[in-house]
Amino acid sequence: MLKDLFTSAHFPPNKSSEIRIQRNRTRSVLLRAGNLVSNSRNELKGVNARVYDKGMYGFASANEISGEAIDHTVKCAGDNAHFLGERVHLNANNLPAIKKGEREPDSKMLDLPQKVYIDYLNELNSIIEKRYKNLLSNTLRVSCDSMEKIIRTSDGMNAHLVAPRSYVYVVLMAESKSGAPVDIFKALGGSGTFDEHFTSPELLIEELDTLYEKLMKKAEGVHADAGKKTCVLSGELTGMLSHEAVGHTVEADLVLGGSVARNLLNKQVASELVNMVDYAHTALGKPAPLPIYVDDEGVEAKDALLIENGILRTYMVNRDLGSKLGIEPAGNARAYSFRDEPLIRMRNTAIVPGDSKIEDMISSIDDGYYLLSSGNGQADMTGEFMFGITEGYEIKNGKIGRALLETTVSGIAFEMLKTVSMVGDTMHWNSSGYCGKKQMISVGLGGPAIKCEISIGGR
């Protein structure tokens, strides 16, 4: 077993150190209009070590997994740390000790042949072509990735972690009443292996029927009226807002880099109805979409309460910045591959559900919008954001009206969150994408529907 390679590894004395063996697998197949346009399999594996000396980290990695590679990376990481420490002269104490522990994987690494994915998509494409006659085209993609990490620290944490994800992405395209193409997108799947989520394409028919119905409504859609509007944002959009426009601003490395949250700790940043948590592995009594039990520094993961009743309560930290800021690390240090050092990253970031029913939220609005899905978005360290809206509907006199053509929403997160007047009671999660902060890494994001004031684009 891979972890048996650790038996001969020796950490530098009296220094906080980590060793991580890691294997990443990605499997992908893409069909467009029934044609196979992409078919790929990738694997990336190796070992790294990191040593903390006089306030500086030394890091080294090797693209092989062996006892010799472990010994070499530990030595190189220690030499690098000593070199930096002697020149920067921080003379910081060693990091506070972390909890000892053992963790065995509760998921499996499964490697199916590409033919399984290709056959599945071909069957799915046949269903779509026979069932939905008004389509211009469809795009189908299987994406399966998995990370296996074996982590050992000088503090006594030994963890073997396996995290697979499997998704089928569906894009349906039709012609709008103006003659322009419109499309709609759905990601199906989640944490786990492909065989756990997808046994027969026939089982997706109900989801596909709903998606097709929404597309037909969008083909008859109208443009939104631009301006600041009262809107209900779905849990999907609430999750994107939580991650992009709030979560990044409260990552400690970005806080110290000048984010808007730098001077907002223990201050009102949202309505009293808003609570936000970066969940580790369990959320509201159920597994989080991307469970993290131990991070890549060997810290046992726990939830980070970011906003409590509208008050910003903490930042997400790693061991180093946690020690400097007086914040206990909660397991937010994560790396994409064996070549990467851990960065402060989100896990499963979400607004906590409230007690409002979606029907009551919609019926409380005379003239506004119900916004459900986003195809893209961006935010900066001021909390200013802009998200593309790919599915939405008018709200007229408390009832759902016509579908919208694509539009945008924008604002400043901590200002917009202060306008939240209702928080839904149903949680929505999404873990189908990646966060691109320096390294790509999988994340979960979510929340309930919220009623708020937000700026929406027009024609």
LINJO-V402514 format. One record per backbone hydrogen bond with DSSP energy under -0.5 kcal/mol. CO is the residue of the C=O (numbers start at 1). NH is the residue of the N-H. If there is no record, write none. Layout:
CO,NH ; CO,NH
This chain:
1,4 ; 2,5 ; 3,6 ; 4,7 ; 5,8 ; 6,9 ; 12,15 ; 16,52 ; 17,154 ; 18,50 ; 19,152 ; 20,48 ; 21,150 ; 22,46 ; 23,148 ; 24,44 ; 25,146 ; 26,42 ; 27,144 ; 28,40 ; 29,142 ; 30,37 ; 30,38 ; 31,140 ; 32,35 ; 35,32 ; 35,37 ; 38,30 ; 40,28 ; 42,26 ; 44,24 ; 46,22 ; 47,62 ; 48,20 ; 49,60 ; 50,18 ; 51,53 ; 51,58 ; 52,16 ; 53,56 ; 54,90 ; 54,91 ; 56,53 ; 58,51 ; 60,49 ; 62,47 ; 64,66 ; 66,70 ; 67,71 ; 68,72 ; 69,73 ; 70,74 ; 71,75 ; 72,76 ; 73,77 ; 74,78 ; 75,79 ; 76,80 ; 77,81 ; 78,82 ; 79,83 ; 80,84 ; 81,85 ; 82,86 ; 83,87 ; 84,87 ; 84,88 ; 85,89 ; 101,158 ; 103,160 ; 108,110 ; 110,112 ; 113,116 ; 113,117 ; 114,118 ; 115,119 ; 116,120 ; 117,121 ; 118,122 ; 119,123 ; 120,124 ; 121,125 ; 122,126 ; 123,127 ; 124,128 ; 125,129 ; 126,130 ; 127,131 ; 128,132 ; 131,133 ; 132,135 ; 137,173 ; 138,33 ; 139,171 ; 140,31 ; 141,169 ; 142,29 ; 143,167 ; 144,27 ; 145,165 ; 146,25 ; 147,163 ; 148,23 ; 149,151 ; 149,161 ; 150,21 ; 151,159 ; 152,19 ; 153,156 ; 156,101 ; 156,158 ; 157,153 ; 158,103 ; 159,151 ; 159,161 ; 161,149 ; 163,147 ; 164,192 ; 165,145 ; 166,190 ; 167,143 ; 168,188 ; 169,141 ; 170,186 ; 171,139 ; 172,184 ; 173,136 ; 173,137 ; 174,182 ; 176,179 ; 180,176 ; 182,174 ; 184,172 ; 186,170 ; 186,188 ; 188,168 ; 190,166 ; 193,196 ; 193,197 ; 194,197 ; 194,198 ; 197,199 ; 200,203 ; 201,204 ; 202,205 ; 204,208 ; 205,209 ; 206,210 ; 207,211 ; 208,212 ; 209,213 ; 210,214 ; 211,215 ; 212,216 ; 213,217 ; 214,218 ; 215,219 ; 216,220 ; 217,220 ; 218,221 ; 219,177 ; 222,405 ; 224,226 ; 227,229 ; 227,456 ; 229,231 ; 229,454 ; 230,369 ; 231,233 ; 231,452 ; 232,371 ; 233,450 ; 234,238 ; 235,239 ; 236,240 ; 237,241 ; 238,242 ; 239,243 ; 240,244 ; 240,245 ; 241,245 ; 241,246 ; 242,247 ; 243,248 ; 246,249 ; 246,250 ; 247,250 ; 248,251 ; 250,252 ; 250,316 ; 251,254 ; 251,255 ; 252,256 ; 253,257 ; 254,259 ; 255,258 ; 259,262 ; 260,263 ; 261,264 ; 264,267 ; 267,312 ; 271,274 ; 273,275 ; 274,310 ; 275,352 ; 276,306 ; 276,307 ; 277,279 ; 277,350 ; 278,304 ; 279,348 ; 280,292 ; 281,288 ; 283,286 ; 286,283 ; 288,291 ; 293,301 ; 295,298 ; 299,295 ; 303,305 ; 304,278 ; 304,306 ; 306,313 ; 306,314 ; 307,276 ; 308,311 ; 310,269 ; 310,270 ; 311,308 ; 311,313 ; 312,266 ; 316,252 ; 317,332 ; 318,322 ; 319,323 ; 320,324 ; 321,325 ; 322,326 ; 322,327 ; 330,302 ; 332,334 ; 332,345 ; 333,296 ; 334,343 ; 337,340 ; 343,334 ; 343,345 ; 347,444 ; 348,279 ; 349,446 ; 350,277 ; 356,425 ; 357,361 ; 358,362 ; 359,363 ; 360,364 ; 362,365 ; 365,398 ; 366,397 ; 367,230 ; 368,395 ; 369,232 ; 369,371 ; 370,393 ; 371,234 ; 373,390 ; 373,391 ; 376,388 ; 378,386 ; 380,383 ; 381,260 ; 383,413 ; 384,380 ; 385,411 ; 386,378 ; 387,409 ; 388,375 ; 388,376 ; 388,390 ; 389,407 ; 391,372 ; 391,373 ; 392,404 ; 393,370 ; 394,401 ; 395,368 ; 396,399 ; 399,396 ; 402,394 ; 403,222 ; 407,389 ; 408,457 ; 409,387 ; 410,455 ; 411,385 ; 411,413 ; 412,415 ; 412,416 ; 413,417 ; 415,418 ; 416,419 ; 417,271 ; 417,420 ; 422,451 ; 423,356 ; 424,354 ; 428,447 ; 430,445 ; 433,443 ; 435,441 ; 436,438 ; 437,439 ; 441,435 ; 444,349 ; 445,430 ; 446,351 ; 447,428 ; 449,424 ; 450,233 ; 451,421 ; 451,422 ; 452,231 ; 454,229 ; 455,410 ; 456,227
